[in-house]
């Protein structure tokens, strides 16, 4: 495939996703309520963006479920929605999480 085609694909993907992504392993916690109980699972990100992340968490959720995500490095927390669920691997489920209020500060990085 010519380099020009790759550039066009990357630009199209960036437009679809809204922002660039950064490969980064950040420890995170995901919290939710079930039957009146507060539950929590810990995992890590594979990539991050100001709008969310792709995380590996040892708990499967339903797409559309509202969750609370916590960056365990800086302790910032935010509301998120599960927008994609991928495969289950040895470390857990691949989860595409979109932050309700996108913020570059959440990850502590400049994008």
N, CA and C atoms as an extended XYZ file, in Angstrom:
333
Properties=species:S:1:pos:R:3:atomname:S:1:resname:S:1:resid:I:1 pbc="F F F"
N         0.851       -1.182        0.000 N   UNK     1
C         0.000        0.000        0.000 CA  UNK     1
C         0.894        1.242        0.000 C   UNK     1
N         0.664        2.205       -0.846 N   UNK     2
C         1.486        3.409       -0.901 CA  UNK     2
C         1.372        4.231        0.386 C   UNK     2
N         2.413        4.967        0.689 N   UNK     3
C         2.452        5.798        1.870 CA  UNK     3
C         1.301        6.797        1.899 C   UNK     3
N         0.944        7.357        0.779 N   UNK     4
C        -0.149        8.330        0.708 CA  UNK     4
C        -1.445        7.703        1.217 C   UNK     4
N        -1.699        6.445        0.844 N   UNK     5
C        -2.903        5.754        1.323 CA  UNK     5
C        -2.882        5.649        2.846 C   UNK     5
N        -1.728        5.322        3.428 N   UNK     6
C        -1.616        5.222        4.874 CA  UNK     6
C        -1.919        6.552        5.539 C   UNK     6
N        -1.433        7.631        4.971 N   UNK     7
C        -1.682        8.956        5.542 CA  UNK     7
C        -3.163        9.271        5.495 C   UNK     7
N        -3.816        8.999        4.374 N   UNK     8
C        -5.247        9.249        4.271 CA  UNK     8
C        -6.015        8.433        5.291 C   UNK     8
N        -5.649        7.168        5.492 N   UNK     9
C        -6.323        6.334        6.472 CA  UNK     9
C        -6.142        6.911        7.876 C   UNK     9
N        -4.904        7.300        8.206 N   UNK    10
C        -4.645        7.861        9.532 CA  UNK    10
C        -5.463        9.118        9.768 C   UNK    10
N        -5.573        9.986        8.757 N   UNK    11
C        -6.377       11.205        8.901 CA  UNK    11
C        -7.851       10.857        9.078 C   UNK    11
N        -8.341        9.884        8.325 N   UNK    12
C        -9.739        9.469        8.431 CA  UNK    12
C        -9.996        8.879        9.818 C   UNK    12
N        -9.093        8.032       10.301 N   UNK    13
C        -9.246        7.429       11.621 CA  UNK    13
C        -9.235        8.499       12.702 C   UNK    13
N        -8.359        9.484       12.588 N   UNK    14
C        -8.290       10.566       13.566 CA  UNK    14
C        -9.607       11.335       13.585 C   UNK    14
N       -10.200       11.580       12.409 N   UNK    15
C       -11.472       12.285       12.336 CA  UNK    15
C       -12.579       11.466       13.003 C   UNK    15
N       -12.616       10.167       12.752 N   UNK    16
C       -13.645        9.309       13.329 CA  UNK    16
C       -13.516        9.265       14.846 C   UNK    16
N       -12.325        9.117       15.338 N   UNK    17
C       -12.106        9.019       16.786 CA  UNK    17
C       -12.097       10.378       17.464 C   UNK    17
N       -11.915       11.442       16.712 N   UNK    18
C       -11.992       12.785       17.264 CA  UNK    18
C       -10.663       13.364       17.713 C   UNK    18
N        -9.768       12.544       18.213 N   UNK    19
C        -8.475       13.033       18.680 CA  UNK    19
C        -7.429       11.960       18.466 C   UNK    19
N        -6.185       12.356       18.605 N   UNK    20
C        -5.108       11.389       18.531 CA  UNK    20
C        -5.073       10.531       19.777 C   UNK    20
N        -4.435        9.411       19.643 N   UNK    21
C        -4.283        8.495       20.761 CA  UNK    21
C        -2.805        8.332       21.048 C   UNK    21
N        -2.518        7.977       22.276 N   UNK    22
C        -1.149        7.786       22.716 CA  UNK    22
C        -1.053        6.429       23.395 C   UNK    22
N        -0.142        5.581       22.905 N   UNK    23
C         0.076        4.308       23.586 CA  UNK    23
C         0.631        4.607       24.967 C   UNK    23
N        -0.065        4.163       25.976 N   UNK    24
C         0.374        4.458       27.335 CA  UNK    24
C        -0.269        3.474       28.301 C   UNK    24
N         0.523        2.915       29.168 N   UNK    25
C         0.024        1.973       30.169 CA  UNK    25
C        -0.135        2.724       31.485 C   UNK    25
N        -1.380        3.032       31.802 N   UNK    26
C        -1.713        3.756       33.028 CA  UNK    26
C        -2.580        2.842       33.887 C   UNK    26
N        -2.225        2.633       35.150 N   UNK    27
C        -3.097        1.827       36.007 CA  UNK    27
C        -4.405        2.583       36.272 C   UNK    27
N        -5.531        1.879       36.122 N   UNK    28
C        -6.838        2.491       36.333 CA  UNK    28
C        -7.714        1.577       37.182 C   UNK    28
N        -8.704        2.185       37.789 N   UNK    29
C        -9.760        1.441       38.481 CA  UNK    29
C       -11.073        1.817       37.819 C   UNK    29
N       -11.974        0.868       37.753 N   UNK    30
C       -13.309        1.092       37.225 CA  UNK    30
C       -14.285        0.747       38.341 C   UNK    30
N       -15.218        1.661       38.610 N   UNK    31
C       -16.205        1.443       39.661 CA  UNK    31
C       -17.609        1.486       39.071 C   UNK    31
N       -18.509        0.714       39.642 N   UNK    32
C       -19.898        0.668       39.214 CA  UNK    32
C       -20.749        0.145       40.368 C   UNK    32
N       -22.057        0.289       40.230 N   UNK    33
C       -23.000       -0.216       41.225 CA  UNK    33
C       -23.770       -1.383       40.636 C   UNK    33
N       -23.981       -2.377       41.475 N   UNK    34
C       -24.744       -3.550       41.061 CA  UNK    34
C       -25.544       -4.034       42.263 C   UNK    34
N       -26.850       -4.078       42.113 N   UNK    35
C       -27.743       -4.494       43.199 CA  UNK    35
C       -27.501       -3.693       44.483 C   UNK    35
N       -27.273       -2.393       44.333 N   UNK    36
C       -27.060       -1.517       45.480 CA  UNK    36
C       -25.681       -1.606       46.105 C   UNK    36
N       -24.789       -2.392       45.510 N   UNK    37
C       -23.428       -2.531       46.039 CA  UNK    37
C       -22.445       -1.804       45.144 C   UNK    37
N       -21.502       -1.118       45.757 N   UNK    38
C       -20.427       -0.461       45.011 CA  UNK    38
C       -19.342       -1.493       44.734 C   UNK    38
N       -18.980       -1.651       43.451 N   UNK    39
C       -17.963       -2.625       43.057 CA  UNK    39
C       -16.819       -1.926       42.338 C   UNK    39
N       -15.680       -2.600       42.321 N   UNK    40
C       -14.477       -1.993       41.740 CA  UNK    40
C       -13.599       -3.083       41.131 C   UNK    40
N       -13.010       -2.772       39.989 N   UNK    41
C       -12.024       -3.649       39.356 CA  UNK    41
C       -10.862       -2.772       38.918 C   UNK    41
N        -9.659       -3.323       39.002 N   UNK    42
C        -8.475       -2.576       38.591 CA  UNK    42
C        -7.843       -3.207       37.372 C   UNK    42
N        -7.308       -2.352       36.503 N   UNK    43
C        -6.657       -2.802       35.289 CA  UNK    43
C        -5.667       -1.759       34.816 C   UNK    43
N        -5.514       -1.653       33.501 N   UNK    44
C        -4.557       -0.699       32.936 CA  UNK    44
C        -5.005       -0.318       31.530 C   UNK    44
N        -4.500        0.806       31.069 N   UNK    45
C        -4.813        1.252       29.710 CA  UNK    45
C        -3.786        0.700       28.732 C   UNK    45
N        -4.218        0.586       27.466 N   UNK    46
C        -3.302        0.278       26.366 CA  UNK    46
C        -3.030        1.549       25.579 C   UNK    46
N        -4.065        2.388       25.436 N   UNK    47
C        -3.875        3.707       24.845 CA  UNK    47
C        -4.873        4.674       25.463 C   UNK    47
N        -4.500        5.955       25.373 N   UNK    48
C        -5.304        7.003       25.997 CA  UNK    48
C        -5.492        8.157       25.023 C   UNK    48
N        -6.525        8.941       25.260 N   UNK    49
C        -6.761       10.175       24.519 CA  UNK    49
C        -7.503       11.110       25.468 C   UNK    49
N        -7.613       12.385       25.123 N   UNK    50
C        -8.366       13.287       26.001 CA  UNK    50
C        -9.829       12.858       26.163 C   UNK    50
N       -10.336       12.058       25.225 N   UNK    51
C       -11.742       11.646       25.270 CA  UNK    51
C       -11.967       10.291       25.926 C   UNK    51
N       -10.911        9.547       26.234 N   UNK    52
C       -11.112        8.245       26.845 CA  UNK    52
C        -9.902        7.353       26.729 C   UNK    52
N       -10.171        6.034       26.663 N   UNK    53
C        -9.061        5.082       26.624 CA  UNK    53
C        -9.522        3.713       26.149 C   UNK    53
N        -8.545        2.901       25.819 N   UNK    54
C        -8.732        1.472       25.638 CA  UNK    54
C        -8.064        0.846       26.845 C   UNK    54
N        -8.857        0.154       27.661 N   UNK    55
C        -8.335       -0.409       28.901 CA  UNK    55
C        -8.525       -1.919       28.917 C   UNK    55
N        -7.703       -2.584       29.708 N   UNK    56
C        -7.833       -4.009       29.976 CA  UNK    56
C        -8.250       -4.122       31.445 C   UNK    56
N        -9.437       -4.673       31.659 N   UNK    57
C       -10.000       -4.771       33.007 CA  UNK    57
C       -10.576       -6.182       33.174 C   UNK    57
N       -10.330       -6.831       34.314 N   UNK    58
C       -10.806       -8.199       34.504 CA  UNK    58
C       -12.299       -8.282       34.848 C   UNK    58
N       -13.097       -7.520       34.140 N   UNK    59
C       -14.557       -7.513       34.353 CA  UNK    59
C       -15.209       -7.111       33.038 C   UNK    59
N       -16.162       -7.881       32.597 N   UNK    60
C       -16.879       -7.541       31.375 CA  UNK    60
C       -18.089       -6.676       31.704 C   UNK    60
N       -18.418       -5.759       30.839 N   UNK    61
C       -19.564       -4.872       31.016 CA  UNK    61
C       -20.378       -4.860       29.732 C   UNK    61
N       -21.570       -4.316       29.805 N   UNK    62
C       -22.444       -4.175       28.653 CA  UNK    62
C       -22.165       -2.831       27.985 C   UNK    62
N       -22.053       -2.830       26.661 N   UNK    63
C       -21.851       -1.574       25.943 CA  UNK    63
C       -22.982       -0.623       26.303 C   UNK    63
N       -22.612        0.613       26.617 N   UNK    64
C       -23.581        1.619       27.057 CA  UNK    64
C       -23.617        1.789       28.566 C   UNK    64
N       -22.982        0.865       29.288 N   UNK    65
C       -22.979        0.952       30.752 CA  UNK    65
C       -22.170        2.159       31.205 C   UNK    65
N       -22.708        2.864       32.200 N   UNK    66
C       -22.018        4.010       32.782 CA  UNK    66
C       -21.138        3.516       33.922 C   UNK    66
N       -19.906        4.020       33.914 N   UNK    67
C       -18.903        3.605       34.895 CA  UNK    67
C       -18.176        4.832       35.420 C   UNK    67
N       -17.438        4.633       36.460 N   UNK    68
C       -16.542        5.668       36.978 CA  UNK    68
C       -15.132        5.134       36.787 C   UNK    68
N       -14.266        5.929       36.141 N   UNK    69
C       -12.885        5.504       35.927 CA  UNK    69
C       -11.966        6.386       36.761 C   UNK    69
N       -10.970        5.768       37.354 N   UNK    70
C       -10.020        6.475       38.207 CA  UNK    70
C        -8.614        6.226       37.683 C   UNK    70
N        -7.883        7.306       37.432 N   UNK    71
C        -6.475        7.232       37.065 CA  UNK    71
C        -5.721        6.998       38.373 C   UNK    71
N        -5.135        5.822       38.552 N   UNK    72
C        -4.492        5.485       39.823 CA  UNK    72
C        -3.137        6.153       40.020 C   UNK    72
N        -2.630        6.852       39.005 N   UNK    73
C        -1.377        7.595       39.173 CA  UNK    73
C        -1.641        8.938       39.840 C   UNK    73
N        -2.645        9.685       39.327 N   UNK    74
C        -2.909       11.018       39.882 CA  UNK    74
C        -4.215       11.090       40.684 C   UNK    74
N        -4.923        9.973       40.791 N   UNK    75
C        -6.169        9.845       41.556 CA  UNK    75
C        -7.341       10.666       41.001 C   UNK    75
N        -7.226       11.179       39.771 N   UNK    76
C        -8.364       11.875       39.163 CA  UNK    76
C        -9.404       10.845       38.741 C   UNK    76
N       -10.669       11.186       38.915 N   UNK    77
C       -11.760       10.290       38.571 CA  UNK    77
C       -12.733       11.004       37.649 C   UNK    77
N       -13.428       10.239       36.831 N   UNK    78
C       -14.416       10.815       35.932 CA  UNK    78
C       -15.450        9.785       35.530 C   UNK    78
N       -16.589       10.279       35.120 N   UNK    79
C       -17.651        9.408       34.631 CA  UNK    79
C       -17.316        8.997       33.209 C   UNK    79
N       -17.631        7.758       32.868 N   UNK    80
C       -17.338        7.230       31.542 CA  UNK    80
C       -18.470        6.311       31.091 C   UNK    80
N       -18.501        6.079       29.787 N   UNK    81
C       -19.461        5.155       29.189 CA  UNK    81
C       -18.676        4.117       28.406 C   UNK    81
N       -19.072        2.860       28.529 N   UNK    82
C       -18.445        1.811       27.737 CA  UNK    82
C       -18.993        1.894       26.315 C   UNK    82
N       -18.125        2.226       25.367 N   UNK    83
C       -18.556        2.383       23.979 CA  UNK    83
C       -18.148        1.197       23.109 C   UNK    83
N       -17.281        0.342       23.614 N   UNK    84
C       -16.826       -0.811       22.851 CA  UNK    84
C       -16.282       -1.858       23.810 C   UNK    84
N       -16.597       -3.125       23.534 N   UNK    85
C       -16.015       -4.228       24.303 CA  UNK    85
C       -15.414       -5.207       23.317 C   UNK    85
N       -14.142       -5.476       23.489 N   UNK    86
C       -13.430       -6.379       22.595 CA  UNK    86
C       -13.334       -7.775       23.172 C   UNK    86
N       -12.190       -8.377       22.945 N   UNK    87
C       -11.958       -9.763       23.343 CA  UNK    87
C       -11.579       -9.880       24.809 C   UNK    87
N       -11.840      -11.036       25.364 N   UNK    88
C       -11.370      -11.343       26.714 CA  UNK    88
C       -10.058      -12.096       26.581 C   UNK    88
N        -9.032      -11.595       27.258 N   UNK    89
C        -7.722      -12.236       27.250 CA  UNK    89
C        -7.350      -12.659       28.657 C   UNK    89
N        -6.127      -13.114       28.846 N   UNK    90
C        -5.689      -13.569       30.162 CA  UNK    90
C        -5.759      -12.488       31.245 C   UNK    90
N        -5.563      -11.222       30.859 N   UNK    91
C        -5.579      -10.126       31.848 CA  UNK    91
C        -6.964       -9.502       32.009 C   UNK    91
N        -7.902       -9.845       31.113 N   UNK    92
C        -9.239       -9.273       31.232 CA  UNK    92
C        -9.818       -8.884       29.884 C   UNK    92
N       -10.866       -8.078       29.942 N   UNK    93
C       -11.587       -7.625       28.744 CA  UNK    93
C       -10.984       -6.352       28.178 C   UNK    93
N       -10.979       -6.222       26.854 N   UNK    94
C       -10.637       -4.972       26.195 CA  UNK    94
C       -11.878       -4.080       26.263 C   UNK    94
N       -11.731       -2.891       26.831 N   UNK    95
C       -12.861       -1.978       26.998 CA  UNK    95
C       -12.537       -0.615       26.402 C   UNK    95
N       -13.397       -0.134       25.549 N   UNK    96
C       -13.287        1.222       25.020 CA  UNK    96
C       -14.148        2.126       25.877 C   UNK    96
N       -13.519        2.992       26.646 N   UNK    97
C       -14.223        3.878       27.581 CA  UNK    97
C       -14.143        5.321       27.102 C   UNK    97
N       -15.286        5.975       27.044 N   UNK    98
C       -15.346        7.385       26.651 CA  UNK    98
C       -15.672        8.219       27.886 C   UNK    98
N       -14.812        9.189       28.164 N   UNK    99
C       -15.042       10.079       29.301 CA  UNK    99
C       -16.221       11.000       29.020 C   UNK    99
N       -17.074       11.208       30.022 N   UNK   100
C       -18.228       12.097       29.869 CA  UNK   100
C       -17.766       13.534       29.647 C   UNK   100
N       -16.674       13.918       30.281 N   UNK   101
C       -16.116       15.268       30.145 CA  UNK   101
C       -14.647       15.107       29.758 C   UNK   101
N       -14.356       15.220       28.469 N   UNK   102
C       -12.984       15.004       28.020 CA  UNK   102
C       -12.060       16.065       28.598 C   UNK   102
N       -10.877       15.601       28.978 N   UNK   103
C        -9.908       16.494       29.598 CA  UNK   103
C        -8.508       15.943       29.414 C   UNK   103
N        -7.614       16.759       28.919 N   UNK   104
C        -6.212       16.347       28.817 CA  UNK   104
C        -5.604       16.168       30.207 C   UNK   104
N        -6.134       16.891       31.200 N   UNK   105
C        -5.603       16.811       32.549 CA  UNK   105
C        -5.838       15.443       33.188 C   UNK   105
N        -6.879       14.732       32.748 N   UNK   106
C        -7.206       13.445       33.360 CA  UNK   106
C        -6.013       12.498       33.321 C   UNK   106
N        -5.292       12.489       32.220 N   UNK   107
C        -4.145       11.574       32.072 CA  UNK   107
C        -2.840       12.222       32.494 C   UNK   107
N        -2.835       13.530       32.739 N   UNK   108
C        -1.620       14.216       33.153 CA  UNK   108
C        -0.616       14.389       32.028 C   UNK   108
N        -1.104       14.423       30.774 N   UNK   109
C        -0.223       14.545       29.611 CA  UNK   109
C        -0.741       15.615       28.667 C   UNK   109
N         0.160       16.145       27.846 N   UNK   110
C        -0.237       17.036       26.759 CA  UNK   110
C        -0.322       16.197       25.494 C   UNK   110
N        -1.412       16.330       24.768 N   UNK   111
C        -1.599       15.547       23.539 CA  UNK   111
C        -1.260       16.371       22.334 C   UNK   111
